Structures are given as C-alpha cells and as structure tokens.
Amino acid sequence: MAIEVGSDGYQPSRIGLFLLYGLVAFLFLLFILRFWYLQILRGEEFAQKAHANRTRQERIFATRGVIFDAKQRLLAENRPAYVISLIREDCPDIPATLAQVSQWTGAPLSVIQAKFQQDSQRIKSFQPQIIATDVPFEKVTDIEQQIFQWPGLSVETRQRRYYPHGPLFAHILGYVADAGEKELRADDQLALGDTVGVQGLELVLEKRLRGKKGQNSVEVDVLGRQLEKRQEVPPQAGENITLSLDIDLQRAVSEALGDEAGAVVVMEPDSGKLRALVTHPSYDNNAFTTTLSKKDWAALVEDPRHPLQNRAIQSVYPPGSVWKLMMAGLFLEQKIDPKATVICHGQVTLGSHTFRCWKGGGHGAMNMLQSLIHSCDVYYYEMAQKVGIDNIERFGKACGFGAPTGIDLPHERSGLVPGRRWKTNRFGEPWQGGETLNVSIGQGYTLVTPLQMAVYVSALLNEGKLLKPSLIEEEEPEVRSLLPMPPSHRNFILEAMRVTAFSGTARRISRPDAIMGGKTGTAQVVRIGERRLKKHEMSYQHRDHAWLASWGMKDGKTYVVVVMVEHGGGGSAVGGPIVAKVYEALFGPVPTVDGPGTLYQRSPFAVDGAESNRRGGQR
C-alpha cells in the first residue's frame, strides 16, 4: 500500500498513529474492566444498595402485655396514641417543617426544636424520628389532610399505657415511660422511642411484658413516599399477667384507711399471696405515661406526705408493741417459764434512766401470756435484761426482720435489727444496757416494714414458713426460710393474739362469727416525758405511729391483715377500726348476736394457762 506524500513533502510518523490506537484501546480496556468490576465482581453488593435506596426497614412495635386482677379485670391496658415522625433525609426544609408541626399541635416551637436536636444525634437520617407525641385524635384528621405537602412527615399510631384505676394500684403497677440513655445502653433490644417500665411491676416484669418487635419492608419513591409495604418479621405480643390482688378488696381497704398516711397488707398465710396492698397517699400513674410537666413533678416530689413512697415496703418504722410477738418467741426459746410473773409498777429504773410502761399506774403481776394480751412494757424490760441484745439480734434476724422479703417490687427496704457491731460501725460507740430495753418493746433503733410484719405473722400460722410475698396469681409459694420456733411456741403466741382480740388491746377487731387474733402497737416518735401527751396535744410529726397486726379465720379461709398508720396515735384506737373494716370486706358484715359469742371457747391452739378474760387497755 502506497503512502501519499503531501505537497509540502511532509509524511506523518507511524509511531504517533500507533500511540493513538493504543490509547483508544487502553480506554476501552479500562471501561471493560470497570464494567466487569461494577457488574460482575461487586454487582450483587451494589444491587442491594440500589434496592435499599428504594426500600426501608420499618419496626413494628409489639403490643405490651396487659395486667389483670385475680378476677381477670383490667389493671393495665393499652390505648391508641398518635405521634408525628420525621425522616430527615426526605425533608427538604427541616426548620419550616418543625414550625408547621408546632402550629398543628400547639406545642411551643422551642420544645419541638429541642427534642429534634436531642434525638437527631441518636437516630439515622433515614429512620423515623418522633418529634411530637400524644397528638389529640381530633387534630389527626386535619393534619392528615395537609401532611402530603410536607415530605418526610407522617402520623403514626402507637400504644399508650393506661391504668383504669389510677392511684388505687399506682405503687404496685408503677408506670412506663420513654426509654432514656440508661435503658438504651443497658439493653440492645431497645431503640429510641420505645417505652419501658420505670417503677413497680412494670419495671420488674419488663422482659415478660414487653414482647418482641417485628419488621416491615417498605418500598418508597424518590420523594420518600410509600409505595408498598410487606411484613417480613411478625411482632410477638408481651405476656399477659394475672395478679393475686382483687380490685374490690383493694378499694375497700383503701376506703378503710381513709385519708390517713400509712399502709395495709392483706396476705394469705398458706400461699404467700397478697390479696390487697394499699399505701396512702398515692398518685395517678397515668400522669407519667404522657409528658409530665416540671411543675407537676415538683409538686409530687415536694409534697410533705410523700405520695411516691410505697409505705408497705419502702418506709421503715419502729414496730412498737407488735415487736413483742417476736420477743415472746425468743423468751420461750431461752426457756423462760411463761407462767413466771413480773410485777409492773409502771416503770423500771436502770442506772440513772427511768423506762416507763404505757400504763402509768402499772399492770400488777404479769406472766408472759398476760404481757402480750395487755401489752405490758415492764415485763419485756425485765426479761430483755435476762436474754441480752445479742440473742434479740440473732433471733430477730432469724424471724425475717432486717432483710428484704423478696417481693417483686423495686426498692424494698431491709429494716434494721440493731446490735453491738451495728452500733459500733454506725456510731463508733459501745452498746448500752438501756438500748436493750428500748429494743425489747420495738423502740430505739429497731425498724421494720409493714410487709415484714405480715410475713412474720403468716409464718406463725403456716407451720413456720417465711414465704416470699407474691403478687402473681399463678406463682408457686416460695419458702425463703423457717421460723426458729417449734409448733408449741407458735401456738402460744397465736393463742395470746386470739385472747388479745377477744378481751385485750385488740378487742376492737373481735367478731362472733370468726376466730380472730391481733396485737396492737404504738410506736413512739419522740421520747415519753413524765406525762404522756394526748394525740391532740402533739404536732402531727410528733404523734405516735399506730400498728395492728392481726389474723382471722372463717369458713376455711385465713387471712393476715397488718395496718400501720403514720403518726396516727394509738394502735388500738386508730388501727382497730381500720382492721375491722378490712375483715368486713373479707368475711362480710359482723352479725348481731346476744352476748360475746361462743368461738372464744373453741380455740384451735392448745396452750396451758391461756384463759384470761380480763379486759385490757388501749395500747
């Protein structure tokens, strides 16, 4: 092939032409290699990314388990609630969108902006972020008609916890709230926007009640609008829980306690089931399922009557004379003759200190049974000096005091059975003999909860088993330990309680159609002077706490009822009427009969020397 030569005689270089051909070939090769890399080597990966650009994974919230009372009536349920959520990457103008949400809901723009800024740091831009909660249903329709104009916004339906009986069960059920930083860090199954139990059974049974979230696959267009939705993982609803509590009994007990600050425990001694657990004052736990204002929160926290406190398990008190039910068991263990008498002149002197009996003129000759029936302090002063504080501490702890009962509620207090080592560690001082006398009548450093006392009295009736108090109906009885008492000693104490309810300080709870037992207690808040002041002569904070620990048997059913009235005054005068009303709810109205009744002659406890009809005082 001939090569033409230009008129000027110039001939192009073959090398340049070959370089041009080579460059073109190289570019085609790069293109082919890139195509192979994108379509063959990483084709599946990029296909998944492309699919992800048009599909999103959407959580399906699981239905929280509901809570029933023992008769299958609702105590905690779920109701629909509406929220507005925003997907940031689909929203072209976030400031304007937030302003529109503020206009729709009536919430201050500053509040919405603050919530948006806080949550946006923890939620990815393609995930829904809740910016308004608890949107009223009447506003939802208007919002839905306009929301298509605001890309990224949507109205979602969530569930909100509702407690039909509010304050009546607030301390038991607790409440739920949005998961915070602490909960999110502790549980990788939680995400921002989830609700979790914060107090009460809602907290303790959180894993059982929560359930498991499901997942939807949602296909969207370039504007983020939903085109198609399909379910990939179905949600699993939380477990429904049936409690041992009874709404009617709980309400009757609450009404019996009235406006008093205190607690009432109703327990079945054989099973450990709690049939009522009331503490006053209370609060409405529904207020915590929505946004509680700082003002309302401050009002609850600063209330001098402490409505957030569960007095049945979280408040500890000197037990007063109900402590003598434990002390009598110790005396019997230490082989003190129950028939031996102590002469009560109304006071005992130890060193330079005088320790007084509640009855100024004294009780006269008192044996162990009579000391329980008439609640003679001097008898316990004298016997406590014989057994000593070390035995009191050991025996008291063996009876379940000074330790939590194990109830499925948070923040239970242990109470205190004081001793030498405790005082040295606490105050750096040795134990004094007079402190032993104070402890012997449930004063001094001794502290118990109403529930601890109910567990102890139940153990006297159920062959000595210290049971875990149960709030769950299907839960089997759990024996945590045994009382250090043989049956004869337990029967002695129970018989003393029976006679006390018939003719002693607890006779206000006596009824002719049931076998009743009781022990009153008046726990002093301030030291007794030369003259005990009347209730109306003292400021509220200086008044005594009123106790009454009791049991009742009728028609094959046995219940333990313990009441503690904070700053209520005398255990007999204040606690007696409350406990009597509780037994009316349990056993029905008290029948009218001529005479004192006949059940006193049919004691189920065989104890020598237990007959004593002498009327007691008002301790």
C-alpha positions in Angstrom: 0.0 0.0 0.0 1.5 3.3 -1.1 1.6 6.2 1.3 0.7 9.5 -0.1 3.1 12.4 0.5 1.8 15.9 1.0 2.6 18.7 -1.4 5.0 20.1 1.0 6.7 16.8 1.2 5.7 16.0 4.9 4.9 12.4 5.9 3.2 11.6 9.3 5.1 9.4 11.9 3.9 5.9 12.2 4.8 5.9 15.9 2.2 8.7 16.7 -0.5 6.8 14.9 0.2 3.6 16.8 0.2 5.6 20.1 -3.3 7.0 19.3 -4.5 3.5 18.5 -3.0 2.2 21.7 -4.6 5.0 23.8 -8.1 4.3 22.4 -7.6 0.6 23.1 -6.4 1.3 26.6 -9.5 3.4 27.3 -11.8 0.7 26.0 -10.0 -1.8 28.2 -10.4 0.4 31.3 -14.1 0.7 30.5 -14.4 -3.0 30.2 -12.6 -3.6 33.4 -14.7 -1.1 35.3 -17.8 -2.6 33.8 -16.6 -6.0 35.0 -15.8 -4.7 38.5 -19.2 -3.0 38.9 -21.4 -5.6 37.2 -19.6 -8.9 37.9 -17.3 -8.6 40.9 -19.4 -6.2 43.1 -22.7 -6.4 41.2 -24.7 -8.1 43.9 -23.4 -5.7 46.6 -24.4 -2.6 44.5 -27.7 -4.2 43.6 -28.5 -4.5 47.3 -27.6 -0.9 47.8 -29.8 0.2 45.0 -32.6 -1.8 46.4 -32.0 -0.2 49.8 -32.4 3.2 48.2 -36.0 2.4 47.4 -36.8 0.1 50.3 -36.6 0.8 54.1 -36.9 -1.4 57.1 -39.7 -0.3 59.4 -40.1 -1.6 63.0 -43.4 -3.0 64.1 -43.9 -2.3 67.8 -45.1 -5.3 69.9 -48.2 -5.0 72.0 -47.3 -4.7 75.6 -48.8 -7.4 77.8 -51.8 -6.4 79.8 -52.2 -6.9 83.6 -55.4 -8.3 85.3 -56.5 -8.7 88.8 -57.3 -12.1 90.3 -60.8 -12.0 88.7 -59.5 -11.1 85.2 -60.4 -7.4 85.4 -58.0 -5.0 83.7 -55.5 -3.1 85.8 -53.1 -2.0 83.0 -54.1 -1.9 79.3 -53.0 -0.3 76.0 -54.8 2.5 74.2 -54.0 4.1 70.8 -51.9 7.2 70.8 -50.8 9.3 67.8 -47.3 10.7 67.1 -45.8 12.7 64.3 -42.5 11.4 63.0 -40.0 12.8 60.5 -37.4 11.2 58.2 -34.7 13.8 57.9 -33.3 12.7 54.5 -36.7 13.1 52.9 -37.3 16.6 54.3 -36.0 19.5 52.2 -36.7 22.2 54.8 -36.5 21.0 58.3 -36.9 24.4 60.1 -40.1 25.1 58.2 -41.4 21.6 58.9 -40.8 21.9 62.6 -42.6 25.2 62.6 -45.6 23.6 60.9 -45.7 20.7 63.4 -45.7 23.3 66.2 -48.6 25.1 64.5 -50.5 21.8 64.2 -50.0 20.6 67.7 -49.9 23.8 69.6 -46.7 22.8 71.3 -44.0 25.6 71.6 -41.6 25.6 68.7 -38.7 25.7 71.1 -39.7 22.5 72.7 -40.1 20.7 69.4 -36.7 22.1 68.2 -35.0 21.0 71.4 -36.4 17.4 71.1 -35.5 17.3 67.5 -31.9 18.3 68.2 -31.5 15.9 71.1 -32.9 12.8 69.3 -31.4 13.5 65.9 -28.0 12.7 67.3 -29.1 9.1 68.0 -31.3 8.4 65.0 -30.1 7.8 61.5 -31.3 10.3 58.9 -33.4 7.6 57.0 -35.1 6.4 60.2 -38.4 7.9 61.5 -37.8 10.3 64.4 -40.7 11.2 66.6 -41.0 15.0 67.0 -44.5 15.2 68.6 -46.2 12.8 70.9 -49.7 12.5 72.3 -51.4 14.3 69.4 -55.1 14.5 70.1 -57.3 12.4 67.9 -59.4 15.4 66.9 -56.3 17.1 65.4 -55.2 14.0 63.5 -57.8 14.3 60.7 -56.8 17.9 59.9 -53.1 17.0 60.0 -53.6 14.1 57.6 -55.3 16.3 55.1 -52.2 18.6 54.9 -49.3 16.3 55.6 -48.8 15.2 52.0 -47.4 18.7 51.4 -44.6 18.2 53.9 -42.2 15.4 52.6 -40.7 13.3 55.4 -43.6 13.8 57.8 -46.1 11.0 58.8 -48.6 10.4 61.5 -48.1 7.0 63.3 -50.3 5.1 65.7 -48.5 3.9 68.8 -49.8 2.4 72.0 -50.0 4.3 75.3 -50.3 2.6 78.6 -53.5 3.3 80.6 -54.3 2.4 84.2 -58.1 2.3 84.7 -57.8 2.5 88.5 -55.0 5.1 88.7 -53.9 5.8 92.3 -55.5 2.6 93.7 -52.8 0.4 92.2 -50.1 3.0 91.4 -47.5 1.8 93.9 -47.9 -1.8 92.8 -48.1 -1.4 89.0 -45.7 1.6 88.7 -45.7 3.1 85.2 -43.9 3.2 81.8 -42.0 6.0 80.1 -39.8 6.5 77.1 -36.5 4.7 77.3 -33.7 7.0 78.3 -30.0 6.9 77.9 -29.5 4.5 80.8 -32.1 2.0 79.5 -30.8 2.2 75.9 -27.2 1.5 77.0 -28.3 -1.4 79.2 -30.5 -3.2 76.6 -29.5 -3.5 72.9 -33.1 -4.6 72.1 -34.4 -1.1 72.9 -34.4 1.8 70.5 -35.2 5.5 70.8 -39.0 5.9 71.1 -39.5 2.6 72.9 -41.3 2.6 76.3 -40.1 0.7 79.2 -41.3 0.0 82.8 -39.9 2.6 85.2 -41.5 1.6 88.5 -43.4 -1.2 90.2 -44.3 -4.4 88.4 -44.0 -2.6 85.0 -40.2 -2.4 85.8 -39.8 -5.8 87.5 -41.7 -7.7 84.8 -40.4 -5.6 81.9 -39.0 -8.5 79.9 -42.2 -10.5 80.2 -44.5 -7.6 79.4 -42.5 -6.0 76.5 -42.7 -8.7 73.8 -40.6 -8.6 70.6 -40.7 -6.1 67.8 -41.4 -7.2 64.2 -40.2 -5.7 60.9 -41.8 -4.4 57.7 -40.2 -3.8 54.3 -41.4 -0.6 52.8 -40.8 0.5 49.2 -40.7 4.2 48.6 -40.2 6.5 45.6 -37.5 9.2 45.2 -39.5 11.6 47.3 -39.8 9.1 50.1 -43.5 8.4 49.6 -44.6 4.9 50.5 -45.4 2.7 47.5 -45.7 -0.8 49.0 -45.3 -2.5 52.4 -44.9 -6.1 53.3 -44.3 -7.8 56.6 -41.0 -9.7 57.0 -41.0 -10.5 60.7 -44.3 -10.5 62.7 -44.2 -8.9 66.2 -44.7 -11.0 69.3 -47.0 -9.5 71.9 -45.9 -9.4 75.5 -47.2 -11.8 78.1 -50.4 -11.1 79.9 -50.0 -11.2 83.7 -52.7 -12.0 86.3 -52.1 -10.6 89.8 -53.3 -12.0 93.1 -54.9 -8.7 94.0 -58.6 -8.1 94.0 -60.0 -4.7 92.8 -63.0 -4.8 95.2 -60.9 -5.7 98.2 -58.2 -3.1 97.3 -60.8 -0.4 97.1 -62.4 -1.4 100.4 -59.1 -1.4 102.2 -58.2 2.0 100.7 -61.5 3.4 101.9 -60.9 1.9 105.3 -57.6 3.6 105.6 -59.3 6.9 104.5 -57.1 10.0 104.5 -54.6 8.6 106.9 -51.0 8.2 105.7 -50.0 4.6 106.1 -50.2 1.1 104.7 -52.4 -2.0 104.9 -51.3 -5.5 103.9 -53.7 -8.4 103.3 -51.9 -11.7 102.9 -52.9 -15.4 102.7 -50.5 -17.1 105.1 -50.5 -20.5 103.5 -49.7 -19.3 99.9 -48.0 -16.0 100.5 -50.5 -14.4 98.1 -51.2 -10.7 98.6 -54.8 -10.0 98.2 -54.5 -6.3 98.9 -51.6 -3.9 99.3 -52.5 -0.3 99.9 -50.4 2.7 100.7 -51.6 6.2 101.3 -51.3 8.8 100.0 -51.0 7.7 96.4 -50.6 9.3 93.0 -52.1 8.9 89.5 -49.6 6.8 87.5 -51.4 7.8 84.2 -49.7 11.2 84.5 -46.3 9.5 83.8 -47.4 7.9 80.6 -47.6 11.3 78.9 -45.2 14.2 79.3 -45.3 15.2 82.9 -44.6 18.9 83.4 -41.8 20.1 85.7 -44.4 21.8 87.8 -46.4 18.6 88.4 -43.2 16.6 89.1 -42.0 19.1 91.6 -45.4 19.1 93.3 -45.2 15.3 93.8 -41.6 15.3 95.0 -42.0 18.2 97.4 -45.3 17.0 98.9 -44.6 16.6 102.6 -46.8 13.5 102.7 -44.5 11.8 100.1 -47.2 10.2 97.8 -44.5 8.5 95.6 -43.4 6.4 98.7 -44.7 2.9 98.9 -45.0 2.7 102.7 -45.7 -1.0 102.7 -42.1 -1.8 101.6 -40.1 1.4 101.2 -40.8 3.0 104.6 -39.4 1.6 107.9 -40.9 2.3 111.3 -40.3 1.4 114.9 -42.7 -1.6 115.3 -43.8 -0.7 118.9 -45.6 -3.4 120.8 -46.2 -5.7 117.8 -42.5 -6.5 118.2 -43.4 -8.3 121.4 -44.8 -11.1 119.2 -41.2 -11.9 118.2 -39.8 -11.2 121.7 -42.2 -13.8 123.3 -40.8 -16.4 120.9 -37.3 -15.5 122.0 -38.2 -15.8 125.7 -39.7 -19.2 125.1 -36.6 -20.3 123.1 -34.5 -19.1 126.1 -36.6 -21.4 128.4 -38.1 -18.5 130.3 -41.1 -20.0 132.2 -44.3 -18.5 130.6 -46.0 -18.7 134.0 -43.4 -16.7 135.8 -44.6 -13.2 136.7 -43.2 -9.8 136.8 -44.7 -7.1 138.9 -45.4 -4.0 136.8 -45.4 -0.7 138.8 -45.5 1.4 135.7 -41.8 1.9 135.3 -38.3 0.3 135.6 -35.1 2.1 136.6 -31.8 1.2 135.0 -28.9 3.3 136.2 -30.0 6.9 136.1 -32.7 6.3 133.5 -36.3 5.5 134.0 -38.1 3.3 131.5 -41.9 3.7 131.7 -44.7 1.4 130.8 -47.5 2.8 128.6 -49.9 2.3 131.6 -48.8 4.9 134.2 -50.2 3.1 137.2 -48.8 -0.3 136.1 -50.4 -3.6 135.3 -49.6 -5.5 138.5 -48.5 -9.2 138.2 -48.0 -10.2 134.6 -47.0 -13.6 133.2 -45.9 -14.0 129.5 -49.4 -14.6 128.1 -50.8 -11.6 130.1 -48.0 -9.4 129.0 -49.0 -10.0 125.3 -52.7 -9.6 126.0 -52.3 -6.3 127.9 -49.0 -5.2 126.2 -47.1 -4.6 129.4 -43.8 -2.9 128.7 -42.2 -3.6 132.1 -42.4 -7.4 131.6 -40.3 -7.0 128.4 -37.8 -4.7 130.1 -37.2 -7.3 132.8 -36.9 -10.3 130.5 -34.8 -8.5 127.9 -32.1 -7.9 130.5 -32.0 -11.7 131.0 -31.7 -12.7 127.3 -29.5 -9.7 126.2 -29.2 -7.8 122.9 -27.1 -10.5 121.2 -29.9 -13.0 121.4 -32.5 -10.4 120.4 -30.5 -9.5 117.3 -29.9 -13.2 116.4 -33.5 -14.3 116.9 -35.0 -11.2 115.2 -33.0 -11.8 112.1 -33.9 -15.5 112.1 -37.5 -14.4 112.1 -37.1 -12.5 108.8 -36.5 -9.0 110.2 -33.6 -6.9 109.0 -33.8 -8.3 105.4 -36.0 -7.8 102.4 -39.0 -10.1 102.0 -38.2 -10.7 98.3 -41.4 -9.2 96.9 -41.4 -8.5 93.2 -41.3 -4.7 93.7 -38.3 -2.4 93.4 -36.5 -0.5 96.2 -37.7 -2.6 99.1 -36.1 -1.6 102.4 -34.5 -4.1 104.8 -35.4 -2.5 108.0 -33.0 -2.9 111.0 -32.4 -5.3 113.9 -29.7 -3.4 115.8 -26.8 -5.0 117.7 -23.4 -4.3 119.2 -21.5 -4.5 115.9 -24.0 -2.4 114.1 -23.8 0.4 116.6 -20.0 0.4 116.7 -19.9 0.6 112.9 -22.6 3.2 112.7 -21.7 5.5 115.6 -18.3 4.3 116.9 -19.9 3.8 120.3 -20.5 0.7 122.5 -23.9 -0.7 123.2 -25.7 0.5 126.3 -28.0 -1.6 128.6 -30.8 0.9 128.2 -30.8 0.4 124.5 -31.6 -3.3 125.0 -34.7 -2.3 127.0 -35.9 0.0 124.1 -35.4 -2.7 121.5 -37.4 -5.2 123.6 -40.6 -3.1 123.1 -39.9 -2.3 119.4 -38.4 1.1 120.0 -34.9 2.6 119.8 -33.1 1.7 116.6 -35.5 -1.1 115.6 -37.1 -0.6 112.2 -39.5 -2.8 110.2 -41.8 -2.6 107.2 -45.5 -3.4 107.4 -44.9 -6.2 104.8 -42.1 -7.8 107.0 -44.6 -7.9 109.9 -47.2 -9.6 107.7 -44.8 -12.2 106.6 -43.8 -13.0 110.2 -47.4 -13.3 111.4 -48.2 -15.5 108.4 -45.3 -17.8 109.4 -46.9 -18.2 112.9 -49.9 -19.6 111.1 -48.3 -21.7 108.3 -46.1 -24.1 110.3 -43.2 -21.6 110.5 -42.6 -20.9 106.8 -41.3 -17.4 106.0 -42.8 -17.1 102.5 -41.9 -14.7 99.7 -44.9 -12.3 99.4 -46.4 -13.0 96.0 -48.3 -10.6 93.7 -48.6 -13.1 90.8 -51.6 -15.4 90.9 -50.0 -18.4 89.2 -46.8 -18.2 91.2 -46.0 -21.2 93.4 -45.2 -20.5 97.1 -41.6 -19.8 97.8 -40.2 -20.7 101.2 -37.3 -18.4 102.0 -36.5 -19.7 105.5 -38.2 -21.1 108.6 -39.0 -19.6 111.9 -36.8 -20.7 114.8 -39.8 -21.9 116.8 -41.4 -25.3 117.4 -45.2 -25.6 117.0 -45.8 -25.2 120.7 -44.2 -21.8 120.8 -46.0 -20.6 117.7 -49.3 -21.8 119.2 -48.6 -19.9 122.4 -48.1 -16.6 120.5 -51.2 -17.2 118.3 -53.3 -18.0 121.4 -52.1 -14.8 123.0 -53.2 -12.9 119.9 -56.6 -14.7 119.9 -57.2 -13.7 123.5 -56.0 -10.2 122.8 -58.6 -9.8 120.1 -61.3 -11.2 122.4 -60.5 -9.3 125.6 -57.3 -7.3 125.3 -56.0 -4.3 123.5 -57.1 -5.6 120.0 -60.7 -6.4 121.0 -62.0 -3.8 118.5 -61.5 -6.4 115.8 -63.4 -9.2 117.6 -66.4 -10.7 115.8 -68.6 -13.6 116.9 -68.6 -15.4 113.5 -64.8 -15.8 113.2 -61.7 -16.7 115.1 -59.7 -13.6 115.4 -56.2 -12.7 116.7 -54.4 -9.4 117.0 -51.7 -7.4 118.6 -51.6 -3.6 118.8 -48.6 -1.4 118.8 -48.0 2.3 119.4 -44.5 3.3 118.2 -43.2 6.4 119.8 -41.7 9.1 117.6 -40.5 11.3 120.5 -39.4 10.3 124.0 -42.1 9.9 126.6 -41.9 12.6 129.3 -43.3 12.5 132.8 -46.8 12.6 131.3 -47.8 11.1 128.0 -49.4 13.7 125.9 -52.7 13.1 124.2 -52.9 12.9 120.5 -54.5 16.3 120.1 -51.8 17.9 122.3 -49.0 16.9 119.9 -48.0 18.2 116.5 -48.6 15.8 113.6 -44.9 14.9 113.1 -44.5 14.1 116.8 -47.5 11.8 117.1 -47.0 8.0 117.5 -47.3 5.5 114.7 -50.3 3.2 115.1 -49.8 -0.6 114.4 -52.2 -3.5 114.5 -51.0 -7.0 113.3 -53.9 -9.5 113.0 -55.2 -12.7 111.5 -58.8 -14.0 111.0 -60.2 -17.5 110.3 -63.7 -18.1 108.9 -65.2 -20.9 106.7 -61.8 -22.5 106.0 -60.2 -19.2 104.9 -57.4 -17.5 106.8 -56.0 -14.0 106.2 -53.3 -11.9 107.8 -54.1 -8.1 108.0 -51.4 -5.7 109.1 -52.1 -1.9 109.3 -49.6 0.9 110.1 -50.9 4.4 110.3 -48.2 7.0 110.2 -48.5 9.5 113.1 -51.9 8.0 113.8 -51.7 7.7 117.5 -52.7 4.6 119.5 -52.7 1.2 117.7 -56.0 0.1 119.3 -57.9 3.3 118.8 -56.7 4.0 115.3 -55.7 0.7 113.9 -58.6 -1.3 115.3 -61.4 0.3 113.3 -59.5 0.1 110.1 -58.7 -3.6 110.5 -62.3 -4.3 111.5 -63.5 -2.7 108.2 -61.0 -4.8 106.2 -62.4 -8.0 107.8 -65.9 -6.9 106.9 -64.7 -6.8 103.3 -63.2 -10.3 103.7 -65.8 -12.0 105.8 -68.9 -9.9 105.4 -70.7 -7.7 107.9 -70.4 -8.5 111.6 -73.5 -10.4 112.6 -75.5 -9.2 115.6 -75.6 -11.8 118.5 -76.6 -11.8 122.1 -73.6 -12.0 124.4 -69.9 -12.1 123.5 -70.3 -15.2 121.2 -69.0 -18.7 121.6 -65.9 -19.0 119.4 -63.7 -18.0 122.3 -64.3 -21.4 123.8 -63.2 -23.2 120.6 -59.6 -22.2 120.3 -57.6 -24.1 117.7 -54.4 -23.6 119.8 -53.8 -25.9 122.7 -51.9 -23.8 125.2 -51.8 -24.3 129.0 -52.8 -21.3 131.1 -54.1 -19.3 128.1 -57.5 -18.4 129.5 -57.6 -14.8 130.5 -60.8 -12.7 130.1 -59.6 -9.7 131.9 -60.2 -6.5 129.8 -57.0 -4.8 128.6 -56.1 -1.2 128.0 -55.9 0.8 124.8 -52.2 0.3 123.9 
